[in-house]
Amino acid sequence: MSSLPFIPNEGDTLDTIFVTVSSSFTLVGCCFIIFSYIYFKELREFNLKLVFILTLNDLVISLIFLISTHISRSYSEIVREALPFICSVPDTLLHYFFISSFFWSVAIAHTLLQVIAYNNMNVESVYYKFYHMVAWGIPFLLIFSLFLTRSLRHADCSRFDSLYPHLLFFIPLLVALLYNVVVCVIVTRKLKKDYSHYKAHSLKDTSIAGIAKTSSASSIVSSSFNEFVKIVGTPKIVRTSLLFLISFAFCWLWSLVVVVLIIVNPLGWHDSPTMTFFLRMSYIFTPLQGFLNSLIYGLHEDLWIKMKESMRNRWNYWVDPNNHYIDEYNPEQPSFNYETYYEEYSDIHRSASGGDIFIFNNDSTTIN
């Protein structure tokens, strides 16, 4: 056993149905995000690239759940006889890809932290390869250490109460959860601080005669302030992070309780009604994590707006390639990049610190 019984037994028909339904939801959600990312080339921003990779990881997890619950366990037993330290092939694969999913969620949070809190203009060039090394390399090292320990100690795979496999799984889980919490707090405080600072200086600037170089200074301040409120006053970034934290904690709470019950009562947990309940809940919600990730990271308002604009532009281009849309629409070029955000964000800081009043682009794009 890799960490805990992810896959129900062959005779557990009800649990198999739960796993199948939850995994199917995840499969559908992941396929939608993957299709959107591949088809709409203008949506290929760096933050969405990370979501895309996380979605691919969740897609693999859903396929492992679906395949392993509907094939004979004899295939896994053949591998186990040849490589006894693997114990369960599906559970081992799920152990690896779940840990990888945890680290990709950390990568998304870290990117958010770099952009908002530190105004890092080189997130992709500096961290992208590092993200891959961490998200794929650390799970491999953890699983390899588990195999090595079993091989040296001749561990019995039928025992679930061994603490070491659980630590190799739940320590990365808790690290990912805590890091996301810290990032959410830092980003929220940063946005509120910038919002208050900008509001105070913009109100002060409006009372100074002649600071605007045009006769519509008040309208410029009002327009720029309203645009800033759209970005900072109601931070969708924070809401997205909070929703992820809630779903992440809720989906894995059941599995965590299962492990605690196994360790506390290693001999009698099979017959415990409490254990049956929490184990069944873990069969429902653990495979559902990828579906919730798809909802939170992908199916939000801004993505739908971008998709509608993209479809409208594609339709107009198909109807009349010679109209003015062809000058505005280039499917090979993303509609937004981080450099644009940094320029706008630095403008906000310059204005907040007493610089010239600026006119914010009405078509500016927010990060979510």
Secondary structure, DSSP 8 states (H G I E B T S, - for coil): --SS--S--TT-HHHHHHHHHHHHHHHHHHHHHHHHHHH-GGG--HHHHHHHHHHHHHHHHHHHHHHHTSS-THHHHHHHHHSTTT--HHHHHHHHHHHHHHHHHHHHHHHHHHHHTT--TTHHHHHHHHHHHHHHHHHHHHHHHHHHHHHHHT--TT----HHHHHHHHHHHHHHHHHHHHHHHHHHHHHHHHHHHHHHHHHHHHTSTT-SSSTTHHHHHHHHHHHHIIIIIS-HHHHHHHHHHHHHHHHHHHHHHHHHHHHHSTTTGGG-HHHHHHHHHHHHHSTTHHHHHIIIIISSHHHHHHHHHHHHHHHHHHH-TTSTHHHH--TTS-S--HHHHHHHHHHHHHHHTT-------TT-----
